[in-house]
Amino acid sequence: MGKNLFRRELANLMPYVPGKPIEEVQKEYGIEEVIKLASNENQLGPSPKAVEAVKREAENINMYPDPGSMELRQAIAKKLGIEVENIVVGNGGEQILQIIAQTFINEGDEIIAADTTFTILGIAVDHMGGKCVSIPMDGYKQNFKGFIENINEKTKLIYVCNPNNPLGNIATKEEIDYLIKNVPDDVVVVIDEAYYDFAKVNPDYPETVSYLKEKSNIIILRTFSKVTGIAGVRIGYAITSKEIATEMSKVKGTFNVNRLAQAAALGALEDEEHIKKTVELNYKSLGMMEEAFEELGLEYVKSNANFVFVNVGKDSRTVAQELLKRGIVIKAGDIWGWNTWLRVSTGTLEQTEKFLAALKEVLKELVSA
Ligand SMILES: *Cc1c(COP(=O)(O)O)cnc(C)c1O
């Protein structure tokens, strides 16, 4: 029994630690209403058209799904003015990031990313025996100059999160232009646009699909989890060159996207009304939070996503714990090394009000304590 059964890299990976489920918070603190603003979910609910589609599709779950998600890819291709061969659909954006690591990373290969960003690709790269080179932030921004300076012969991928999670701010068209122009053709730029529909209202947000006309070393990631509100069925996609899409498809898994997810996404894609309502509510909720933060004199990052990053000036874990007692779940920033910051998702106006009231109460209490 001397041999190590497990893949070497697993020794350095940690199991995902989930936030407290709502039911547990209710029991532990004896509160009925729990507001979860921790995972950037759509508090308006799922797209009604997606729900209808899932109900209809439920009759067919004795049959395997379409391995190529053809109908959905056709609909996305038509909407974006690209071809089906440019699209790979995954079991959530998360799976797309894992597929990317499996497609490109040999042992010892490197990727470059900001030191405060979404970590799923980094974890998948570690799993493949690659290395994630973290570039310190330039204030609140991803430091693209630093990205470029750190490219070497081992670099395979550059990961850009736009808007960046957990900060919520965008990289502008000018900044993305600079990055794309300075990355050599044998390095692939992954642009994570999980919050695309929220961000595109900002006129400085780039329309990256057009880069694919000239460049083949780009992968754009989008998801149905956030704006369309169907995180629970798991579906997202990559937009990339045909060459990269072909290689990614080899490792995606045969039936990686289930029937209910494909149906839900098709429904959600044409539900412009739900998207519009969601984006409108999002900016109302953000506006309320920004106004309150300013009143309280709290530093925050200007967001174009469905969450905001705020410096509460107190230990983030203590504040998170106190909010939890009041039935509000948010993400404490210490997990990214921002020890006095919180990431709070937008919600309904009522949820946002309740969060702000609780935050004011908690901050007052921590001052007098
Ligand atoms: C939510 C999110 C994703 C993908 O989420 P899925 O639910 O797996 O589609 C990808 N990137 C970022 C930055 C996200 O916040």
The ligand as a Gaussian input file, in Angstrom:
#p B3LYP/6-31G(d) Opt

LIG

0 1
 C      -20.842000      32.910000     -12.328000
 C      -19.591000      32.999000     -13.070000
 C      -19.220000      32.090000     -14.078000
 C      -19.962000      30.899000     -14.530000
 O      -20.922000      30.406000     -13.768000
 P      -21.727000      29.120000     -14.208000
 O      -22.880000      29.141000     -13.269000
 O      -20.833000      27.949000     -14.023000
 O      -22.142000      29.295000     -15.635000
 C      -18.047000      32.302000     -14.757000
 N      -17.263000      33.330000     -14.472000
 C      -17.583000      34.217000     -13.532000
 C      -16.676000      35.370000     -13.308000
 C      -18.730000      34.079000     -12.787000
 O      -18.995000      34.966000     -11.819000

